[in-house]
Amino acid sequence: MAETMDYDGIVRMITGAVASIRAHHEHLSQLDTAIGDGDHGSAMMRSMDAVEKALSEADGSDAKSMLYNVGWGVMSAAGGAPGPLLGSFFMGLSEGVAGRAELDCAALAAAFEAGLAGMQKQSKAQPGDKTMMDALVPAVEALRAAAGASKGIDEAMADAADAAARGAEATKDMLAKFGKARNMGERTLGHADAGATSISYIFRGFADALKAHGPATPKLREGG
Protein backbone atom coordinates (compact mmCIF):
# COMPACT_ATOMS: atom_id res chain seq x y z
CA MET A 1 0.00 0.00 0.00
CA ALA A 2 1.60 3.23 -1.16
CA GLU A 3 1.67 5.92 1.52
CA THR A 4 3.11 8.93 -0.33
CA MET A 5 3.46 10.46 -3.77
CA ASP A 6 6.24 12.65 -5.14
CA TYR A 7 6.97 14.50 -8.39
CA ASP A 8 7.67 11.39 -10.43
CA GLY A 9 4.52 9.76 -9.10
CA ILE A 10 2.45 12.75 -10.21
CA VAL A 11 4.01 12.65 -13.67
CA ARG A 12 3.39 8.91 -13.93
CA MET A 13 -0.23 9.41 -12.89
CA ILE A 14 -0.80 12.13 -15.51
CA THR A 15 0.94 10.05 -18.17
CA GLY A 16 -1.49 7.26 -17.38
CA ALA A 17 -4.40 9.63 -17.95
CA VAL A 18 -2.96 10.65 -21.33
CA ALA A 19 -2.71 7.00 -22.36
CA SER A 20 -6.27 6.33 -21.25
CA ILE A 21 -7.70 9.22 -23.27
CA ARG A 22 -5.69 8.22 -26.33
CA ALA A 23 -7.06 4.70 -26.07
CA HIS A 24 -10.68 5.89 -25.82
CA HIS A 25 -10.86 9.12 -27.83
CA GLU A 26 -12.91 7.55 -30.61
CA HIS A 27 -15.54 6.43 -28.11
CA LEU A 28 -15.66 9.94 -26.70
CA SER A 29 -16.38 11.35 -30.14
CA GLN A 30 -19.07 8.71 -30.69
CA LEU A 31 -20.77 9.76 -27.47
CA ASP A 32 -20.54 13.40 -28.45
CA THR A 33 -21.92 12.71 -31.91
CA ALA A 34 -25.15 11.44 -30.36
CA ILE A 35 -25.95 14.63 -28.43
CA GLY A 36 -23.29 17.20 -29.32
CA ASP A 37 -20.90 18.34 -32.03
CA GLY A 38 -19.01 15.07 -32.27
CA ASP A 39 -15.64 16.68 -31.61
CA HIS A 40 -15.07 15.90 -27.94
CA GLY A 41 -12.63 13.09 -28.63
CA SER A 42 -10.48 15.25 -30.91
CA ALA A 43 -10.59 18.11 -28.40
CA MET A 44 -9.43 15.76 -25.66
CA MET A 45 -6.63 14.53 -27.89
CA ARG A 46 -5.45 18.12 -28.36
CA SER A 47 -5.60 18.49 -24.58
CA MET A 48 -3.42 15.42 -24.12
CA ASP A 49 -0.93 16.68 -26.72
CA ALA A 50 -0.64 19.86 -24.66
CA VAL A 51 -0.21 17.83 -21.47
CA GLU A 52 2.63 15.81 -22.97
CA LYS A 53 4.34 18.94 -24.28
CA ALA A 54 4.22 20.57 -20.85
CA LEU A 55 5.57 17.42 -19.20
CA SER A 56 8.44 17.23 -21.68
CA GLU A 57 9.40 20.84 -20.94
CA ALA A 58 9.19 20.55 -17.13
CA ASP A 59 12.35 20.80 -15.06
CA GLY A 60 11.74 17.44 -13.41
CA SER A 61 11.35 18.62 -9.83
CA ASP A 62 8.79 21.41 -9.29
CA ALA A 63 5.29 19.90 -9.31
CA LYS A 64 3.50 23.21 -8.84
CA SER A 65 4.99 24.83 -11.93
CA MET A 66 4.67 21.63 -13.95
CA LEU A 67 0.95 21.33 -13.20
CA TYR A 68 0.39 25.03 -13.82
CA ASN A 69 2.07 24.74 -17.22
CA VAL A 70 0.02 21.65 -18.01
CA GLY A 71 -3.12 23.61 -17.22
CA TRP A 72 -2.07 26.64 -19.21
CA GLY A 73 -1.11 24.49 -22.17
CA VAL A 74 -4.48 22.73 -22.16
CA MET A 75 -6.36 26.03 -21.93
CA SER A 76 -4.37 27.41 -24.86
CA ALA A 77 -4.48 24.41 -27.15
CA ALA A 78 -7.67 22.45 -26.70
CA GLY A 79 -10.41 24.73 -27.96
CA GLY A 80 -14.07 24.23 -27.13
CA ALA A 81 -15.36 23.46 -23.66
CA PRO A 82 -12.71 20.94 -22.51
CA GLY A 83 -9.83 23.42 -22.70
CA PRO A 84 -10.87 25.96 -20.07
CA LEU A 85 -12.37 23.30 -17.81
CA LEU A 86 -9.47 20.86 -17.80
CA GLY A 87 -6.96 23.68 -17.80
CA SER A 88 -8.49 25.23 -14.71
CA PHE A 89 -8.56 21.80 -13.06
CA PHE A 90 -4.81 21.32 -13.51
CA MET A 91 -4.12 24.87 -12.40
CA GLY A 92 -6.11 24.18 -9.26
CA LEU A 93 -4.07 21.04 -8.70
CA SER A 94 -0.93 23.13 -8.97
CA GLU A 95 -2.09 25.29 -6.09
CA GLY A 96 -2.98 22.19 -4.12
CA VAL A 97 0.54 20.74 -4.28
CA ALA A 98 2.37 24.01 -3.62
CA GLY A 99 5.11 23.81 -1.00
CA ARG A 100 4.95 20.03 -0.59
CA ALA A 101 7.84 17.66 -1.21
CA GLU A 102 5.56 14.63 -0.82
CA LEU A 103 1.82 14.07 -0.75
CA ASP A 104 0.18 11.59 1.55
CA CYS A 105 -3.37 10.47 0.81
CA ALA A 106 -4.96 13.36 2.70
CA ALA A 107 -2.76 15.90 0.91
CA LEU A 108 -3.54 14.30 -2.45
CA ALA A 109 -7.26 14.53 -1.72
CA ALA A 110 -6.83 18.19 -0.77
CA ALA A 111 -4.96 18.84 -4.02
CA PHE A 112 -7.78 17.30 -6.02
CA GLU A 113 -10.28 19.36 -4.08
CA ALA A 114 -8.31 22.41 -5.18
CA GLY A 115 -8.47 21.12 -8.75
CA LEU A 116 -12.24 20.76 -8.47
CA ALA A 117 -12.48 24.28 -7.08
CA GLY A 118 -10.48 25.52 -10.05
CA MET A 119 -12.90 23.93 -12.49
CA GLN A 120 -15.86 25.30 -10.56
CA LYS A 121 -14.54 28.79 -11.21
CA GLN A 122 -15.00 28.11 -14.92
CA SER A 123 -18.29 26.23 -14.83
CA LYS A 124 -21.64 26.81 -13.17
CA ALA A 125 -22.57 23.17 -13.67
CA GLN A 126 -23.55 21.02 -10.71
CA PRO A 127 -23.88 17.25 -10.35
CA GLY A 128 -27.02 16.23 -12.17
CA ASP A 129 -26.49 18.64 -15.07
CA LYS A 130 -24.92 15.98 -17.36
CA THR A 131 -21.41 17.44 -17.49
CA MET A 132 -17.87 16.68 -16.36
CA MET A 133 -18.96 17.54 -12.83
CA ASP A 134 -21.03 14.35 -12.64
CA ALA A 135 -17.80 12.32 -12.70
CA LEU A 136 -15.35 14.75 -11.10
CA VAL A 137 -17.32 15.57 -7.96
CA PRO A 138 -17.87 11.93 -6.89
CA ALA A 139 -14.26 11.09 -7.74
CA VAL A 140 -12.95 13.83 -5.44
CA GLU A 141 -15.44 12.86 -2.75
CA ALA A 142 -14.19 9.27 -2.98
CA LEU A 143 -10.60 10.42 -2.58
CA ARG A 144 -11.51 12.36 0.54
CA ALA A 145 -13.42 9.39 1.97
CA ALA A 146 -10.49 7.07 1.25
CA ALA A 147 -8.11 9.46 2.98
CA GLY A 148 -10.43 9.56 5.97
CA ALA A 149 -10.37 5.78 6.05
CA SER A 150 -6.53 5.79 6.06
CA LYS A 151 -6.27 4.03 2.71
CA GLY A 152 -3.12 4.13 0.62
CA ILE A 153 -2.87 6.41 -2.37
CA ASP A 154 -3.20 3.68 -4.98
CA GLU A 155 -6.31 2.24 -3.32
CA ALA A 156 -7.78 5.72 -2.88
CA MET A 157 -7.29 6.52 -6.56
CA ALA A 158 -8.90 3.22 -7.52
CA ASP A 159 -11.92 4.23 -5.43
CA ALA A 160 -11.97 7.60 -7.18
CA ALA A 161 -11.85 5.96 -10.61
CA ASP A 162 -14.74 3.68 -9.70
CA ALA A 163 -16.75 6.67 -8.45
CA ALA A 164 -16.03 8.63 -11.63
CA ALA A 165 -17.13 5.70 -13.77
CA ARG A 166 -20.39 5.37 -11.84
CA GLY A 167 -20.94 9.11 -12.16
CA ALA A 168 -20.38 9.03 -15.91
CA GLU A 169 -22.71 6.07 -16.33
CA ALA A 170 -25.42 7.85 -14.33
CA THR A 171 -25.48 10.69 -16.87
CA LYS A 172 -27.43 8.40 -19.20
CA ASP A 173 -30.49 9.12 -17.06
CA MET A 174 -29.99 12.91 -16.97
CA LEU A 175 -31.25 15.74 -19.12
CA ALA A 176 -28.45 17.95 -20.42
CA LYS A 177 -28.42 21.50 -19.09
CA PHE A 178 -25.29 22.83 -20.79
CA GLY A 179 -23.88 23.03 -24.30
CA LYS A 180 -25.55 22.02 -27.53
CA ALA A 181 -27.16 19.02 -25.85
CA ARG A 182 -29.38 21.20 -23.66
CA ASN A 183 -31.45 22.04 -26.74
CA MET A 184 -32.19 18.38 -27.38
CA GLY A 185 -34.35 17.85 -24.32
CA GLU A 186 -35.37 14.25 -23.70
CA ARG A 187 -33.39 13.07 -26.72
CA THR A 188 -30.31 13.22 -24.50
CA LEU A 189 -31.70 10.47 -22.28
CA GLY A 190 -29.98 7.14 -22.72
CA HIS A 191 -26.69 8.71 -23.80
CA ALA A 192 -23.76 9.15 -21.45
CA ASP A 193 -22.18 12.59 -21.37
CA ALA A 194 -18.89 12.68 -23.24
CA GLY A 195 -17.32 15.12 -20.80
CA ALA A 196 -18.18 13.03 -17.75
CA THR A 197 -16.92 9.95 -19.56
CA SER A 198 -13.62 11.67 -20.37
CA ILE A 199 -13.16 12.45 -16.67
CA SER A 200 -13.84 8.81 -15.85
CA TYR A 201 -11.16 7.74 -18.34
CA ILE A 202 -8.71 10.25 -16.86
CA PHE A 203 -9.21 8.87 -13.36
CA ARG A 204 -8.98 5.30 -14.62
CA GLY A 205 -5.67 6.25 -16.19
CA PHE A 206 -4.52 7.77 -12.89
CA ALA A 207 -5.48 4.61 -11.01
CA ASP A 208 -4.00 2.16 -13.52
CA ALA A 209 -0.68 4.01 -13.55
CA LEU A 210 -0.44 3.98 -9.77
CA LYS A 211 -1.47 0.34 -9.55
CA ALA A 212 1.15 -0.66 -12.09
CA HIS A 213 4.07 1.30 -10.68
CA GLY A 214 3.20 2.86 -7.34
CA PRO A 215 3.39 6.60 -6.68
CA ALA A 216 6.54 6.92 -4.58
CA THR A 217 9.97 7.72 -6.09
CA PRO A 218 12.55 10.47 -5.36
CA LYS A 219 11.23 13.52 -3.57
CA LEU A 220 9.98 16.79 -4.94
CA ARG A 221 11.90 19.98 -4.45
CA GLU A 222 10.27 22.15 -1.82
CA GLY A 223 8.59 25.08 -3.47
CA GLY A 224 5.79 27.55 -3.06
PyMOL commands that set and color helices and strands:
alter all, ss='L'
color gray80, all
select helices_A, chain A and resi 7-35+40-57+63-77+82-97+105-122+133-148+153-173+180-188+194-213
alter helices_A, ss='H'
color red, helices_A
select strands_A, chain A and resi 4-5+103-104
alter strands_A, ss='S'
color yellow, strands_A
deselect
rebuild
show_as cartoon
